[in-house]
Structure formats: structure tokens, C-alpha cells
Amino acid sequence: MPELTSFVAVLNLGSPSTMIPLVASTGFLDGIHPCAIAILIFFIAFLLTMQKTFRNIFFLGLVYIFVIFLTYLAVGIGLFSGIVLFGQHHFFAILGSWLLIVMGALHLKEYFLPNLPPHLRMPKISNEQIRLRLEKATLLGIIGAAFLVGLCSIPCSGGIYAAITALLASQTTFLTGFLYLLLYNFMFVLPLLILLIFAANPVTLARIAEFHRTHERTEKLIMGLLMVSIGWAILTFFV
């Protein structure tokens, strides 16, 4: 079909009209994973119990989110640079896509067979360290906790990040890829920013926490389906 051939050719060019929506949407999808959101809900709830003002909650929340942004960005830049230096761009794009499909399948397993290992979640020891640092409510403690969240979130949904980073390495220059990574990571923390704005009210926070708790399995189902679909689309249209 000539129409499909032409469509695929345009996608393979990696034009901004294709890449910007792809990078932005996958970054936002990565950002709604349960790990970072659950920790932020706990963090805000703890600050509220300490009778912190909205101004203090908002400032400390911004610090927490900004450190996650920098940590995740640094991981992406390191991965992007490694792929560029290694030289096998398309190989890593294919590998990243299959990793994304596998992780999507694991998310689906979490929905249909939640008791069957392995599980996509932060290591228990990191969860304990994060909570201990947050409970101190000091600036350094919050920075340390956010850094751990940024690193330990990768097992939860890092397949999306790896696939997109590998795709960028195969389709763009280093500077253009860096700009796309900035966009990706902004979209990654956008759900946390939205949550921070709305969660300073205790009633709203309680509703958000309850919604998150009761719909966590459904979130995994949706994320699993989307991750498998994105991995398949990258393999089909981009590499």
C-alpha cells in the first residue's frame, strides 16, 4: 500500500512533528507510574501532619520534584552518550523496544497474576531509606530521598525511558537528543507537579491517595498495554 509506505517513510525521518508528540506522551506516561507518585503522596501527607504551611509544602515539594528531574535526566544523558559512543544506534533502539515490550508484559502480569514474581517495584530497602529521609523533613534529607526515588524508579518503568533514549540516539544528533530528553523529563515530572498543586489540601490528598490505592492494578493494566503498544510501534515504524 503506497499510503502506508509513505507514512512509514515520514516517521523514519524522525521529524519534530512526529518526535515531539512521541517523546512528550511517553514521558508523561512514564511519570504516572505508581512508585514516584506513592512516595510524593506519603511525603505531602507527612508534611501536613507536621502542620507545615502550604508555602513550605510547595517549596519542599518543588525541591523533591526538581531533584528527581535532574537525576532522571542524568541517567538519560548517560545512556544516550553511551549509545552514541558505542555506535550501534539501531541495535540499541531494537533492544530498548523489546525491553519495553517485556516490561509492559510484566505490568500485565501484575494485573492478571499479581502474586506471581517478579514484581516491578522499588526495592524494599530503598523504600525504607526514602521514608527515613523524608521523615526528617530537612532539605538535605529531601534531596537524598528524591535522588533515591529517581534511581529506584527505573526498575518500575525504565523500559519506556530506555526505548525512547535509544530511539533518539538512532534518529537525532546529540544536541537535538538532549533537547528531547529535557522535554521527556519535564513531562515525566509534570504529573508530580500537578499532584503537588492539588494535594496541599488534606481532603484532596486523601481522595487522591484513595483513588491511587484502589486503581493501582488498573493503572498497571493500562500502562502494560501502552508499553507493549509503544514498543511494537517503535519496532514497526522507527527501526
Secondary structure, DSSP 8 states (H G I E B T S, - for coil): -HHHHHHHHHHHTT-HHHHHHHHHHHHHHHHT-HHHHHHHHHHHHHHHHTT--HHHHHHHHHHHHHHHHHHHHHHHHHHHHHHHHH--HHHHHHHHHHHHHHHHHHHHHHHH-TTSS---S--HHHHHHHHHHHHHT-HHHHHHHHHHHHHHTHHHHHHHHHHHHHHHHHHS-HHHHHHHHHHHHHHHHHHHHHHHHHTTSHHHHHHHHHHHHHTHHHHHHHHHHHHHHHHHHIIIII-
